[in-house]
Amino acid sequence: NSKVLLSNLSENELGKLIKNHTEYAIKGLPKDKFKFIEKIRLINLIHNYIDLEKQRSDFEVVETESSTEVNIDGLKFLTRIDRMDRLEDGSNLIIDYKTGKSIKVSQMLGDPIEQPQLPIYAITNSVDSVAFATINSNNCQFNSITKNKSEWDEQIKEWTLSLNNSSKNFQNGVASVLPTKNACDY
């Protein structure tokens, strides 16, 4: 899986692949109008996402759905990385797929970190950048943190400190309420 292979597919070949994989994904649904509409919706959504992938620089997918146990300052848990790409410069990028609202880069910064998933992946894997790939009916987009080597190293240090502090607090039973701006809307 790479941008080269993706770019070399004809529109007809790509359409057949998307149709076949979509049919496989919804095969358990009862045959009714919902299934027909859902198939059309998914095919359009996947085409939109593939168009986004085609705009990226060269990449090669090196891992998908890889699980590892991580240890954040004594707090151990399992993670599953959606995808890791090797970019044309040899660096690695972790991509996490989101189907809901877009995640903002600012939610991965600060202390405490509002969205710690990618920072956890970044401090526990050998990567040079991280990105959320938002895939939904309204929008397909990438939100990434990519920095030069010294800035990336500094970002890793900041994330490590923040996540270690959060881990210590959790393990010590400190659970202060830190609501986000719209936390109580629903």
PATORDREN-456131 format. One record per residue (C-alpha): x, y, z; residue number from 1; residue in three letters. Coordinates in Angstrom, 3 decimals, always signed. Each point is the difference from the previous one (the first is absolute). Layout:
BEGIN
R       xx       yy       zz  nr rest
R        X        Y        Z NUM  ALA
...
//
This chain:
BEGIN
R       xx       yy       zz  nr rest
R   +0.000   +0.000   +0.000   1  ASN
R   +1.500   +3.267   -1.104   2  SER
R   -0.851   +3.234   -1.738   3  LYS
R   +1.729   -1.339   -3.125   4  VAL
R   -2.298   -3.049   -0.117   5  LEU
R   -3.025   +2.176   +0.743   6  LEU
R   +0.911   +2.483   -2.723   7  SER
R   +0.543   -2.787   -2.539   8  ASN
R   -3.541   -1.346   +0.389   9  LEU
R   -2.391   +1.044   -2.732  10  SER
R   -3.286   +1.575   +1.133  11  GLU
R   -1.742   -3.186   -1.139  12  ASN
R   +2.342   -2.258   +2.021  13  GLU
R   -0.297   +2.257   +3.056  14  LEU
R   -3.799   +0.070   -0.320  15  GLY
R   -0.154   -3.817   -0.150  16  LYS
R   +2.243   -0.349   +3.068  17  LEU
R   -2.057   +2.472   +2.003  18  ILE
R   -3.275   -1.642   -1.075  19  LYS
R   +1.249   -3.514   +0.880  20  ASN
R   +1.342   +1.017   +3.416  21  HIS
R   -3.158   +1.962   +0.783  22  THR
R   -2.208   -2.949   -0.916  23  GLU
R   +2.118   -2.253   +2.220  24  TYR
R   -0.258   +2.472   +2.912  25  ALA
R   -3.815   +0.188   -0.129  26  ILE
R   -0.743   -3.593   -0.985  27  LYS
R   -1.585   -0.726   +3.400  28  GLY
R   -2.609   +2.732   -0.355  29  LEU
R   -3.503   -1.055   -1.052  30  PRO
R   -0.788   +0.599   -3.655  31  LYS
R   -2.129   +3.119   +0.068  32  ASP
R   +0.073   +3.662   -0.981  33  LYS
R   +2.267   +0.865   +2.939  34  PHE
R   +2.676   -2.378   -1.254  35  LYS
R   -0.219   +1.483   -3.487  36  PHE
R   +0.247   +3.577   +1.323  37  ILE
R   +2.814   -0.909   +2.396  38  GLU
R   +1.970   -1.602   -2.819  39  LYS
R   -0.257   +3.174   -2.101  40  ILE
R   +0.937   +2.162   +3.009  41  ARG
R   +3.060   -2.116   +0.805  42  LEU
R   +1.191   -0.130   -3.600  43  ILE
R   -0.194   +3.806   -0.252  44  ASN
R   +1.740   +0.415   +3.357  45  LEU
R   +2.841   -2.333   -0.963  46  ILE
R   +0.462   +1.775   -3.333  47  HIS
R   +0.267   +3.324   +1.875  48  ASN
R   +2.593   -1.450   +2.367  49  TYR
R   +2.015   -1.549   -2.841  50  ILE
R   +0.039   +3.403   -1.726  51  ASP
R   +1.558   +1.408   +3.184  52  LEU
R   +2.612   -2.787   +0.079  53  GLU
R   +0.929   +0.732   -3.620  54  LYS
R   +0.871   +3.592   +0.969  55  GLN
R   +2.627   -1.121   +2.517  56  ARG
R   +3.712   -0.329   -0.707  57  SER
R   +1.313   -3.508   -0.673  58  ASP
R   -0.613   -2.498   +2.787  59  PHE
R   +0.057   -3.711   +0.657  60  GLU
R   -2.296   -1.637   +2.549  61  VAL
R   +2.250   -2.054   +2.304  62  VAL
R   -2.462   -1.049   +2.726  63  GLU
R   -3.736   -0.112   +0.590  64  THR
R   -1.931   -0.919   +3.134  65  GLU
R   +3.185   -0.721   +1.972  66  SER
R   -0.478   -0.623   +3.723  67  SER
R   +2.612   +0.622   +2.676  68  THR
R   +0.103   +0.322   +3.748  69  GLU
R   +1.222   +3.389   +1.174  70  VAL
R   +1.251   +1.173   +3.362  71  ASN
R   -0.573   +3.642   +0.910  72  ILE
R   +1.878   +0.470   +3.286  73  ASP
R   -1.227   -3.291   +1.464  74  GLY
R   -3.462   +0.032   -1.563  75  LEU
R   -0.158   -2.890   -2.486  76  LYS
R   -2.666   -0.450   -2.654  77  PHE
R   -0.496   -1.274   -3.556  78  LEU
R   -0.109   +2.293   -3.011  79  THR
R   -0.919   -0.645   -3.614  80  ARG
R   +1.515   +2.228   -2.661  81  ILE
R   -2.299   +0.337   -3.005  82  ASP
R   +2.799   +0.597   -2.500  83  ARG
R   +3.686   +0.860   -0.298  84  MET
R   +1.443   +1.367   -3.238  85  ASP
R   +3.599   +0.398   -1.115  86  ARG
R   +0.339   +3.297   -1.819  87  LEU
R   +2.250   +0.749   -2.963  88  GLU
R   +2.711   +1.459   +2.284  89  ASP
R   +0.094   -3.235   +2.050  90  GLY
R   -1.879   +1.430   +2.981  91  SER
R   -2.969   -1.744   +1.589  92  ASN
R   -3.498   +1.425   +0.429  93  LEU
R   -2.739   -1.483   +2.198  94  ILE
R   -3.545   +0.559   -1.251  95  ILE
R   -3.043   -0.432   +2.210  96  ASP
R   -3.373   -0.126   -1.743  97  TYR
R   -2.941   +1.959   +1.398  98  LYS
R   -3.534   -0.210   -1.364  99  THR
R   -1.567   +2.665   +2.215 100  GLY
R   +0.875   +3.633   +0.407 101  LYS
R   +3.444   +1.216   -1.026 102  SER
R   +2.668   +0.020   +2.680 103  ILE
R   +1.959   +3.221   +0.216 104  LYS
R   +3.783   -0.031   +0.367 105  VAL
R   -0.413   +2.324   +3.005 106  SER
R   -1.782   -2.861   +1.820 107  GLN
R   +3.278   -1.940   -0.037 108  MET
R   +1.970   +2.846   +1.567 109  LEU
R   +0.066   +1.477   +3.487 110  GLY
R   -0.267   -1.566   +3.413 111  ASP
R   -2.181   -1.914   +0.482 112  PRO
R   -0.306   -1.297   -3.546 113  ILE
R   -3.652   -0.154   -1.128 114  GLU
R   +0.656   -2.629   -2.697 115  GLN
R   +2.896   -2.178   +1.272 116  PRO
R   -0.279   -2.888   -2.459 117  GLN
R   +2.506   +1.190   -2.623 118  LEU
R   +2.395   +1.461   +2.590 119  PRO
R   +0.026   -3.425   +1.712 120  ILE
R   +0.773   -1.662   -3.331 121  TYR
R   +2.717   +2.568   -0.712 122  ALA
R   +1.878   -0.483   +3.288 123  ILE
R   -0.193   -3.806   -0.156 124  THR
R   +0.940   -0.532   -3.670 125  ASN
R   +2.787   +1.114   -2.290 126  SER
R   -1.873   +2.621   -2.038 127  VAL
R   +0.653   +3.482   -1.315 128  ASP
R   -3.587   +1.245   -0.344 129  SER
R   -3.587   -0.869   +0.857 130  VAL
R   -3.338   +0.730   -1.670 131  ALA
R   -3.718   -0.426   +0.453 132  PHE
R   -1.775   -0.978   -3.227 133  ALA
R   -3.587   +1.145   +0.346 134  THR
R   -2.360   -1.924   -2.243 135  ILE
R   -3.661   +0.933   +0.113 136  ASN
R   -2.836   +1.011   -2.303 137  SER
R   +0.743   +3.705   +0.466 138  ASN
R   +3.741   -0.042   -0.416 139  ASN
R   +3.153   -2.035   -0.523 140  CYS
R   +3.158   +1.647   +1.305 141  GLN
R   +3.374   -0.476   +1.695 142  PHE
R   +0.955   +1.866   +3.158 143  ASN
R   +3.652   -0.656   +0.722 144  SER
R   +2.932   +1.035   +2.103 145  ILE
R   +3.157   -0.059   -2.075 146  THR
R   +3.051   +1.918   +1.138 147  LYS
R   +3.710   +0.175   -0.702 148  ASN
R   +2.161   -2.411   +2.020 149  LYS
R   +0.863   +2.348   +2.898 150  SER
R   -3.604   +1.260   +0.318 151  GLU
R   -1.302   -3.574   -0.153 152  TRP
R   +2.433   -1.093   +2.727 153  ASP
R   -1.227   +2.902   +2.157 154  GLU
R   -3.634   -0.945   -0.678 155  GLN
R   +0.722   -3.599   +1.055 156  ILE
R   +1.524   +1.282   +3.258 157  LYS
R   -3.069   +2.173   +0.680 158  GLU
R   -2.390   -2.863   -0.719 159  TRP
R   +2.028   -2.398   +2.146 160  THR
R   -0.050   +2.414   +2.959 161  LEU
R   -3.724   +0.704   -0.342 162  SER
R   -0.965   -3.659   -0.456 163  LEU
R   +2.245   -1.117   +2.878 164  ASN
R   -1.664   +2.615   +2.242 165  ASN
R   -3.452   -1.190   -1.057 166  SER
R   +1.028   -3.611   +0.645 167  SER
R   +1.279   +0.821   +3.496 168  LYS
R   -3.157   +1.942   +0.800 169  ASN
R   -2.206   -2.847   -1.219 170  PHE
R   +1.952   -2.592   +1.977 171  GLN
R   -0.223   +2.181   +3.121 172  ASN
R   -3.749   +0.486   -0.357 173  GLY
R   +0.205   +3.651   -1.007 174  VAL
R   -2.907   +0.562   -2.358 175  ALA
R   -0.646   +3.719   -0.176 176  SER
R   -2.866   +1.034   -2.234 177  VAL
R   +1.383   +1.862   -3.005 178  LEU
R   -3.003   +0.532   -2.271 179  PRO
R   +0.549   +1.110   -3.545 180  THR
R   -1.866   +2.997   -1.395 181  LYS
R   -3.056   -1.970   -1.181 182  ASN
R   +0.188   -2.948   +2.426 183  ALA
R   -3.468   +0.555   +1.459 184  CYS
R   -1.864   +0.754   -3.228 185  ASP
R   -1.639   -3.419   -0.202 186  TYR
//
